[in-house]
Amino acid sequence: MTDAQGRIIDYMRISITDRCNLRCKYCMPDDLPSVCHHSILRYEEILRICAAAVGLGIRNFRVTGGEPLVRRGFLDFLTKLKQLPGAESVSITTNGVLLEPYLDDLAAMGLDGINISLDTLNPQTYRELTGTDALDAVLSSIHKAVVANLRVKLNCVPLLGINDRELPEIAALAQTLPVDVRFIELMPTEAGRPFRPVPGERVRNILRERYPDLRPVTEWRGSGPARYEQSDSLLGRIGYIDALTGHFCRACNRIRLTGEGFLKLCLYHDAGISLRELVRSGATVEELQQVMAAAIESKPEHHYFGDAGMQGGIGNMSRIGG
């Protein structure tokens, strides 16, 4: 369907849990309490909402968390979501720590893609950022996902004074592996306030020193807002998600479903509607569609990240869905 701005909304990000096995400092504070199990949607409730979403023209789904792999039964849920009539693509975002044992099953079900978070190749920096010694497990998962013929994208958040000197080495993973490496501007989360972002244009300049022939990619690379470049030296592509300095609101095609069942229309705004009580009260797919359609039509025109004097922002991404 289209919203009031005429944008085609065809992409939903679904958080199935707020819990995570890492404590990345810019994302999830150590003392953040978990949402109680009863408040989190059951898988069958999520699938009913997704069935309603498909009827509204939403065809692409990405399953996130927290860390989605920590929730029991996620493989069965992904299989059912993939089999949902009208669903064209189903992918996941993960930190990769727990991924390796599930790769064969994910490939067998026809998963359309895996995004893996990777902010550093330095074991000490990884430990300091995440609180865990798991870099080797993540790198092993990346290589084995490629062997399993899964489409892999790597997500890196450049942080000034922490990993900004590593960006060429992280990008070089696309030189030896057929993966897309994407650099995402730090979002203004509560936990991220102590960190300084590296603007997307600065990242481009750093990488062009290593790959001077980087040029825009014209082929389709997914349903998200990343803008890609290619180089003759790379097997994969380099992507940029400039949420703050490169507004892409006019082309925004997404909505989010939080683990607690809130249909969130924009990361910046609180606009949206809770579907949890509606779906738990036995609402039909048609009734869900009516409520969802009315909400989506009122999707905000744009965010105000970085605009002085504007109120709003992001709370904790683990509860919204990364």
matplotlib code that plots the C-alpha trace (Angstrom):
import matplotlib.pyplot as plt

x = [0.0, 1.0, 1.0, -0.2, 3.1, 2.7, 5.5, 5.1, 5.3, 6.4, 9.0, 8.5, 11.2, 10.1, 11.7, 11.1, 13.0, 14.5, 17.2, 20.7, 23.8, 26.1, 26.2, 27.4, 28.1, 26.4, 23.3, 22.3, 23.3, 24.3, 21.6, 18.7, 15.9, 14.4, 10.7, 8.7, 7.9, 4.1, 4.5, 6.4, 4.3, 4.0, 5.1, 1.6, 0.6, 3.4, 2.5, -1.1, 0.1, 2.4, -0.5, -2.4, 0.6, 1.0, -2.6, -1.6, 1.2, 4.1, 6.2, 9.6, 10.3, 13.5, 13.6, 15.7, 16.0, 17.8, 19.5, 16.9, 18.9, 18.5, 14.8, 13.8, 11.9, 13.1, 14.0, 10.4, 9.1, 11.3, 10.2, 6.5, 7.2, 9.0, 6.1, 3.5, 1.7, 2.7, 6.0, 8.7, 11.7, 12.6, 16.0, 17.5, 19.9, 22.2, 25.4, 26.6, 27.9, 25.3, 24.8, 27.1, 25.1, 22.0, 23.5, 22.6, 18.9, 18.7, 20.1, 17.7, 14.6, 15.7, 16.4, 17.0, 19.8, 21.7, 23.0, 25.8, 27.0, 30.8, 32.3, 35.9, 38.4, 40.5, 39.8, 40.5, 38.2, 35.5, 35.7, 35.6, 32.6, 30.6, 31.7, 32.4, 35.3, 33.4, 35.1, 36.4, 33.0, 31.5, 34.3, 33.8, 30.1, 30.6, 32.9, 30.6, 27.5, 29.3, 30.1, 26.4, 25.5, 23.6, 23.6, 25.6, 25.8, 28.1, 27.0, 29.6, 29.0, 32.0, 32.9, 35.4, 38.5, 37.4, 37.2, 37.5, 41.1, 40.0, 37.4, 39.6, 40.4, 36.7, 35.8, 38.5, 36.3, 34.4, 37.7, 38.2, 34.5, 31.4, 29.7, 28.4, 30.0, 27.8, 28.8, 25.9, 26.0, 25.6, 22.0, 21.2, 20.2, 20.3, 23.3, 25.1, 25.2, 28.8, 30.1, 31.0, 29.8, 31.8, 29.7, 29.0, 30.9, 34.0, 33.8, 33.5, 36.7, 38.6, 37.6, 38.3, 41.9, 42.1, 39.7, 39.8, 37.6, 34.6, 31.5, 27.7, 25.9, 22.7, 21.5, 19.0, 20.8, 17.9, 14.9, 16.7, 18.0, 21.7, 23.4, 26.1, 29.3, 31.5, 35.2, 37.0, 39.0, 36.0, 33.9, 31.2, 29.9, 30.4, 27.2, 26.4, 23.4, 23.6, 20.5, 21.6, 23.5, 21.8, 18.1, 16.3, 12.9, 11.2, 12.0, 11.3, 9.4, 9.4, 7.5, 8.6, 6.9, 8.5, 8.6, 5.8, 3.6, 3.8, 3.6, 6.2, 6.1, 9.4, 12.4, 12.4, 8.7, 6.5, 3.8, 2.3, -0.2, -0.1, -1.4, -0.8, -4.2, -6.0, -4.4, -4.8, -8.5, -9.1, -9.2, -9.5, -6.8, -9.3, -9.7, -5.9, -5.6, -8.0, -6.1, -2.7, -3.7, -5.0, -1.7, 0.5, -1.4, -0.3, 3.4, 5.4, 6.9, 10.4, 12.6, 14.3, 17.6, 20.2, 17.7, 18.3, 15.3, 13.3, 12.0, 12.2, 14.7, 15.4, 15.2, 16.9, 17.2, 17.0, 13.4, 12.5, 14.4, 17.8]
y = [0.0, 3.6, 6.2, 9.8, 10.8, 8.4, 6.1, 2.4, 0.5, -3.0, -3.9, -4.8, -5.4, -7.8, -8.0, -11.4, -10.6, -7.7, -10.1, -10.3, -12.4, -9.3, -5.9, -3.6, -0.4, 1.9, -0.3, -2.1, -0.9, -3.6, -2.7, -2.7, -4.9, -7.5, -7.3, -10.1, -13.1, -12.5, -9.1, -10.5, -11.6, -15.4, -16.6, -17.4, -13.9, -12.5, -14.7, -13.5, -9.9, -10.8, -12.4, -9.1, -7.2, -9.3, -8.4, -4.7, -5.2, -5.8, -8.5, -8.2, -9.2, -9.0, -10.7, -9.0, -8.6, -8.0, -11.1, -13.3, -16.5, -16.4, -17.1, -20.7, -21.9, -19.2, -21.7, -23.0, -19.5, -18.4, -21.5, -20.6, -17.0, -18.0, -20.2, -17.4, -16.9, -13.6, -13.2, -12.6, -12.3, -13.2, -12.4, -12.0, -9.6, -11.2, -10.6, -13.9, -15.4, -18.2, -18.5, -21.3, -24.4, -23.1, -22.3, -25.5, -25.2, -21.6, -22.4, -25.4, -23.2, -20.7, -17.8, -14.8, -13.1, -12.7, -9.4, -9.8, -7.1, -6.6, -3.4, -4.5, -7.1, -6.4, -9.0, -6.5, -3.8, -6.4, -7.4, -3.8, -3.0, -6.2, -7.5, -10.9, -12.8, -14.0, -12.5, -15.8, -17.3, -14.4, -14.6, -18.4, -17.9, -15.4, -17.7, -20.7, -18.7, -17.9, -21.5, -22.4, -20.0, -17.6, -14.0, -12.1, -8.5, -7.2, -4.1, -1.9, 1.2, 3.6, 5.1, 8.0, 7.0, 3.3, 1.6, 4.4, 3.4, -0.1, 0.8, -0.1, -3.5, -4.2, -3.1, -5.5, -8.4, -7.7, -8.2, -11.8, -12.8, -12.2, -10.1, -6.6, -4.5, -1.7, 1.3, 2.7, 6.0, 5.8, 6.4, 8.7, 5.9, 6.5, 4.1, 5.7, 9.2, 8.9, 7.9, 10.1, 9.0, 9.1, 10.8, 8.7, 11.1, 10.8, 7.0, 7.3, 9.5, 7.0, 4.1, 5.9, 6.1, 2.3, 1.9, 4.9, 3.4, 3.1, 4.0, 3.8, 0.5, 0.5, -3.1, -4.0, -4.9, -5.4, -3.6, -1.3, 2.3, 1.5, 3.1, 0.8, 1.3, -1.2, -1.5, -3.8, -5.0, -6.2, -9.4, -7.8, -4.2, -1.4, 0.1, 3.3, 3.9, 7.6, 7.9, 11.3, 13.1, 11.7, 11.7, 9.0, 9.6, 10.4, 6.9, 5.1, 1.9, 0.3, -0.2, -2.1, -4.5, -4.5, -7.6, -6.2, -5.9, -2.1, -1.2, 1.6, 3.8, 5.7, 5.3, 9.0, 9.3, 7.5, 7.3, 3.9, 1.6, -1.4, -4.6, -6.9, -6.7, -6.6, -9.9, -11.5, -10.6, -12.7, -10.0, -11.4, -10.7, -8.3, -6.4, -6.2, -4.9, -2.1, -0.9, -1.3, 0.4, 3.4, 3.6, 3.2, 5.9, 8.4, 7.4, 10.6, 12.4, 12.5, 12.3, 15.2, 13.6, 16.3, 19.1, 21.5, 22.2, 19.2, 16.7, 12.9, 10.2, 6.6, 4.8, 1.4, -0.4, -3.8, -3.1, -1.6, -4.0, -3.3]
z = [0.0, -0.1, 2.7, 2.6, 1.0, -1.8, -0.7, -1.4, 2.0, 1.2, 3.9, 7.6, 10.2, 12.9, 16.3, 17.9, 21.2, 23.1, 24.5, 23.3, 24.1, 23.6, 25.3, 22.6, 24.3, 21.7, 21.6, 24.8, 28.3, 30.8, 33.2, 30.7, 32.1, 29.8, 28.8, 30.5, 28.3, 28.5, 26.9, 23.9, 21.0, 20.4, 17.0, 15.9, 16.8, 14.7, 11.8, 11.9, 11.8, 8.9, 7.0, 7.4, 6.2, 3.1, 2.2, 2.4, 0.0, 2.3, 0.7, 2.3, 5.9, 8.0, 11.4, 14.1, 17.8, 20.2, 18.9, 17.1, 17.5, 21.3, 21.1, 21.0, 18.0, 15.7, 12.9, 12.8, 12.8, 9.9, 7.9, 8.4, 7.6, 4.4, 3.4, 4.0, 0.7, -0.7, 1.2, -1.4, 0.8, 4.4, 5.9, 9.3, 11.1, 13.7, 15.5, 14.2, 17.5, 17.5, 13.8, 12.6, 13.8, 12.0, 8.6, 6.8, 8.0, 7.0, 3.5, 3.2, 4.0, 1.3, 3.5, 1.3, 3.2, 6.4, 7.8, 10.3, 12.6, 12.5, 13.8, 14.2, 13.2, 16.3, 19.1, 21.9, 20.4, 19.8, 23.5, 24.6, 22.4, 23.0, 26.4, 24.8, 23.2, 20.2, 17.2, 15.9, 16.1, 14.0, 11.4, 11.1, 10.6, 7.9, 5.9, 6.4, 5.4, 2.1, 1.6, 2.2, -0.7, 1.6, 0.6, 3.3, 4.2, 6.9, 9.0, 10.5, 12.6, 12.3, 15.7, 15.9, 17.8, 18.2, 14.8, 12.2, 11.4, 10.6, 7.9, 4.9, 6.4, 7.2, 3.6, 2.3, 3.3, 0.1, -1.7, -0.6, -0.1, -2.2, 0.6, 0.8, 3.5, 4.7, 6.8, 8.9, 10.6, 14.4, 15.3, 18.3, 20.7, 24.5, 24.8, 21.8, 23.2, 24.5, 21.1, 18.1, 14.7, 11.5, 8.7, 5.6, 3.3, 5.5, 5.3, 1.5, 1.3, 3.5, 1.3, -2.0, -0.9, -1.0, -3.9, -6.1, -8.8, -6.4, -8.4, -7.8, -8.3, -10.4, -9.8, -7.0, -3.8, -1.4, 0.1, 2.5, 2.2, 1.6, -1.4, -2.9, -4.8, -6.6, -7.5, -9.9, -6.9, -5.0, -5.2, -3.2, -2.8, -0.4, 1.0, 3.0, 5.2, 6.0, 8.2, 9.7, 7.0, 3.9, 4.6, 2.6, 4.2, 0.8, -0.3, 3.0, 2.4, 5.9, 9.1, 12.2, 14.5, 18.0, 20.1, 22.2, 19.2, 18.5, 14.9, 14.7, 11.6, 12.0, 14.2, 15.3, 16.0, 18.5, 15.9, 15.5, 17.2, 19.5, 17.8, 20.8, 22.5, 19.2, 18.0, 21.4, 21.5, 18.4, 15.7, 12.2, 9.5, 7.9, 11.2, 11.6, 8.1, 8.7, 11.8, 10.1, 6.9, 8.9, 10.8, 7.8, 5.9, 8.6, 8.5, 9.3, 6.4, 7.8, 10.9, 12.6, 13.7, 14.1, 13.9, 16.9, 19.0, 17.9, 20.4, 19.7, 19.1, 19.7, 23.0, 23.1, 19.7, 21.3, 22.2, 18.8, 16.5, 15.1]

ax = plt.figure().add_subplot(projection="3d")
ax.plot(x, y, z, "-o")
ax.set_aspect("equal")
plt.show()
